[in-house]
């Protein structure tokens, strides 16, 4: 069930667990067509699209990629059927945004948010924001039974219960870092004509789920876990992470420069960054560089030397050593494995 209320505010309420039906129901409410499980918003409402993805292992997802031209309120109402939605959202908020989980709220103003979090059908969930907000999001829906096929049943029950009890507090548990963004970008941009499209979609969705829940299991093993940072601290560090990984081919800013941008001391920046991302700033940057190198090699369009040079390595052996340290294999071995797999 869904409803678009219209007026000066784009309001959309739904309880559907079927994302394929959801796309077509939204299209009907907006009085526009949907083709191949995708709709393009009318200009009065937004610029951009909303589409459904389905892969053979039972996963369903939708991709939202739009800039809203109206104030907006999107709500998922609680449902009798128990299911979970893993949400990956990047939001550029020119004015204000409120994220609601049950009766709890997280508010942002004149900021950007990039976060991964889990919601449950036990609680209402909503976004309420102002016109001009840019929303890029990937939402993956699954049941507890589906999740238990991939993780220990008892552990799934325990962790889900602990996580969901945090409600809105849990929203900032997992920042959307460079690796998450890279997998999401692949999902959003894999071409329809690609013969491996279904395999790629399934692989990247499973990587997202596995990484999120592996981290969650580790953190939730401590029932008293809370990210020991304020919302302002989190926003600052996430901004620095985005600056750091915006272009991994360039020399990164110094710690002094980053601390000045964040308007905090160097020691606090280093401490807060490691708390959120588990690695010191430059080690994190180096990992992002190596993963970018891996992505380029996996396209099959570049040689090891070409990738090394693009990353600024004048000495090929230094690149090879750095790559093996990160992935446990030589870049040439990665290329050989790719050729064998094809």
Secondary structure in CASP SS format (residue, H / E / C, confidence):
PFRMAT SS
TARGET T0000
AUTHOR 0000-0000-0000
METHOD secondary structure of the structure
MODEL  1
X C 1.00
X E 1.00
X E 1.00
X E 1.00
X C 1.00
X C 1.00
X C 1.00
X C 1.00
X E 1.00
X E 1.00
X E 1.00
X E 1.00
X E 1.00
X E 1.00
X C 1.00
X C 1.00
X C 1.00
X C 1.00
X H 1.00
X H 1.00
X H 1.00
X H 1.00
X H 1.00
X H 1.00
X H 1.00
X H 1.00
X H 1.00
X H 1.00
X H 1.00
X H 1.00
X C 1.00
X C 1.00
X C 1.00
X C 1.00
X E 1.00
X C 1.00
X C 1.00
X E 1.00
X E 1.00
X E 1.00
X C 1.00
X C 1.00
X C 1.00
X C 1.00
X C 1.00
X E 1.00
X E 1.00
X E 1.00
X E 1.00
X E 1.00
X E 1.00
X E 1.00
X E 1.00
X E 1.00
X C 1.00
X C 1.00
X C 1.00
X C 1.00
X C 1.00
X E 1.00
X E 1.00
X E 1.00
X E 1.00
X E 1.00
X E 1.00
X E 1.00
X E 1.00
X E 1.00
X C 1.00
X C 1.00
X E 1.00
X E 1.00
X E 1.00
X E 1.00
X E 1.00
X E 1.00
X C 1.00
X C 1.00
X C 1.00
X C 1.00
X C 1.00
X C 1.00
X C 1.00
X E 1.00
X E 1.00
X E 1.00
X E 1.00
X E 1.00
X E 1.00
X E 1.00
X E 1.00
X E 1.00
X E 1.00
X E 1.00
X E 1.00
X E 1.00
X E 1.00
X E 1.00
X E 1.00
X E 1.00
X E 1.00
X C 1.00
X C 1.00
X E 1.00
X E 1.00
X E 1.00
X E 1.00
X E 1.00
X E 1.00
X E 1.00
X E 1.00
X E 1.00
X E 1.00
X E 1.00
X E 1.00
X E 1.00
X E 1.00
X E 1.00
X E 1.00
X E 1.00
X C 1.00
X C 1.00
X C 1.00
X C 1.00
X E 1.00
X E 1.00
X E 1.00
X E 1.00
X E 1.00
X C 1.00
X C 1.00
X C 1.00
X C 1.00
X E 1.00
X E 1.00
X E 1.00
X E 1.00
X E 1.00
X E 1.00
X E 1.00
X E 1.00
X E 1.00
X C 1.00
X H 1.00
X H 1.00
X H 1.00
X H 1.00
X H 1.00
X C 1.00
X C 1.00
X C 1.00
X C 1.00
X H 1.00
X H 1.00
X H 1.00
X H 1.00
X H 1.00
X H 1.00
X H 1.00
X H 1.00
X H 1.00
X H 1.00
X H 1.00
X H 1.00
X H 1.00
X H 1.00
X H 1.00
X H 1.00
X H 1.00
X H 1.00
X H 1.00
X H 1.00
X C 1.00
X E 1.00
X E 1.00
X C 1.00
X C 1.00
X H 1.00
X H 1.00
X H 1.00
X H 1.00
X H 1.00
X H 1.00
X H 1.00
X H 1.00
X H 1.00
X H 1.00
X H 1.00
X H 1.00
X C 1.00
X C 1.00
X C 1.00
X C 1.00
X C 1.00
X C 1.00
X C 1.00
X H 1.00
X H 1.00
X H 1.00
X H 1.00
X H 1.00
X H 1.00
X H 1.00
X H 1.00
X H 1.00
X H 1.00
X H 1.00
X H 1.00
X H 1.00
X H 1.00
X H 1.00
X H 1.00
X H 1.00
X H 1.00
X H 1.00
X H 1.00
X H 1.00
X H 1.00
X H 1.00
X H 1.00
X C 1.00
X C 1.00
X C 1.00
X C 1.00
X C 1.00
X C 1.00
X C 1.00
X C 1.00
X C 1.00
X C 1.00
X H 1.00
X H 1.00
X H 1.00
X H 1.00
X H 1.00
X H 1.00
X H 1.00
X H 1.00
X H 1.00
X H 1.00
X H 1.00
X H 1.00
X H 1.00
X H 1.00
X H 1.00
X C 1.00
X C 1.00
X C 1.00
X C 1.00
X C 1.00
X C 1.00
X C 1.00
X C 1.00
X C 1.00
X H 1.00
X H 1.00
X H 1.00
X H 1.00
X H 1.00
X H 1.00
X H 1.00
X H 1.00
X C 1.00
X C 1.00
X C 1.00
X H 1.00
X H 1.00
X H 1.00
X H 1.00
X H 1.00
X H 1.00
X H 1.00
X H 1.00
X H 1.00
X H 1.00
X H 1.00
X H 1.00
X C 1.00
X C 1.00
X C 1.00
X H 1.00
X H 1.00
X H 1.00
X H 1.00
X H 1.00
X H 1.00
X H 1.00
X H 1.00
X H 1.00
X H 1.00
X H 1.00
X H 1.00
X H 1.00
X H 1.00
X H 1.00
X H 1.00
X H 1.00
X H 1.00
X C 1.00
X C 1.00
X C 1.00
X C 1.00
X C 1.00
X H 1.00
X H 1.00
X H 1.00
X H 1.00
X H 1.00
X H 1.00
X H 1.00
X C 1.00
X C 1.00
X C 1.00
X C 1.00
X C 1.00
X H 1.00
X H 1.00
X H 1.00
X H 1.00
X H 1.00
X H 1.00
X H 1.00
X H 1.00
X H 1.00
X H 1.00
X H 1.00
X H 1.00
X C 1.00
X C 1.00
X C 1.00
X H 1.00
X H 1.00
X H 1.00
X H 1.00
X H 1.00
X H 1.00
X H 1.00
X H 1.00
X H 1.00
X H 1.00
X H 1.00
X C 1.00
END
